[in-house]
Every structure is written in structure tokens, then in C-alpha cells.
Amino acid sequence: LCRTEVFIMRKQRLAAIEKEVLRVISTALLEDVKNPKVKGMVSLTKVRVTEDLKFADLYFTILSMEGQNINKERVEEGLNEIRGFLRKKVSEELNLRFVPEMRIKIDDSIEYAVRISKLLDDIKKKQEE
């Protein structure tokens, strides 16, 4: 095997692990998490695993209905409280020699896109007036 093939195989393995970690944690969020700071408040959007499998960065979107005021710091605090539980779920479901440490990240890209879309709609309405 040449270096390029090894590199591609490694990337494919990491992508497969990321996909499985996403599946396990998403299921756990729906079925097993009882923490009121988190339950029904978040969605896991992306998982990125480091090449050495030491860390898994979990990207969460905070779900909010229009007009609902959600304390993001409280939700992030709740996510950090269940990190160990999520890692345990991954270790139980996946056959990995090393289970990565979970790092919580808040993904506000959806919120940002909604805000930009609203601004564009406002500009369009003003131009129509």
C-alpha cells in the first residue's frame, strides 16, 4: 500500500467512527438522557474525531421555538455534565480500543443562517415598500 492509500483508509475509518458516534449519541439524547438542562433542547449536528482518537468534538445545535428564551450557558453546562455518560454509551455500543474524550461545542451555524435569512427578508420588504 502506498502512503496515499493508507491516508485514504485512515480518513474513511475516522469518518465511519464519527458517523457511529453521532448515531449512538443522538439515540442516547432521545432515549436515555434525563438531565432537564439538555432533554429536548439540543440536537447533535456533527462529530469530529481527532486522528489519534483521543478526542471527539461534538457539535450541538440548541433547539428553540420562536419567542422562547433559552439560556445557552445552562444548556452547555448540562451537556458538559453528561459528557461522561455519553462517553460510556459510546464505549458500550462501539468496539473501539480507545474511546475518545468528548468535547462539547455549540454549533450556532443554523441560528446564524436563520438570522441572515431574516435580515434578507427585511431588506426585500423595505425595497417593495
Secondary structure as the mmCIF struct_conf table of DSSP 4:
data_model
#
loop_
_struct_conf.conf_type_id
_struct_conf.id
_struct_conf.beg_label_comp_id
_struct_conf.beg_label_asym_id
_struct_conf.beg_label_seq_id
_struct_conf.end_label_comp_id
_struct_conf.end_label_asym_id
_struct_conf.end_label_seq_id
HELX_RH_AL_P HELX_RH_AL_P1 ARG A 3 GLU A 31
TURN_TY1_P TURN_TY1_P1 ASP A 32 ASP A 32
TURN_TY1_P TURN_TY1_P2 PRO A 36 MET A 41
STRN STRN1 VAL A 42 VAL A 49
TURN_TY1_P TURN_TY1_P3 GLU A 51 ASP A 52
BEND BEND1 LEU A 53 LYS A 54
STRN STRN2 PHE A 55 ILE A 62
TURN_TY1_P TURN_TY1_P4 GLU A 66 GLY A 67
HELX_RH_AL_P HELX_RH_AL_P2 LYS A 72 GLU A 81
TURN_TY1_P TURN_TY1_P5 ILE A 82 ILE A 82
HELX_RH_AL_P HELX_RH_AL_P3 ARG A 83 GLU A 93
BEND BEND2 LEU A 94 LEU A 94
BEND BEND3 ARG A 97 PHE A 98
HELX_LH_PP_P HELX_LH_PP_P1 VAL A 99 PRO A 100
STRN STRN3 GLU A 101 ILE A 106
HELX_RH_AL_P HELX_RH_AL_P4 SER A 109 GLU A 128
#
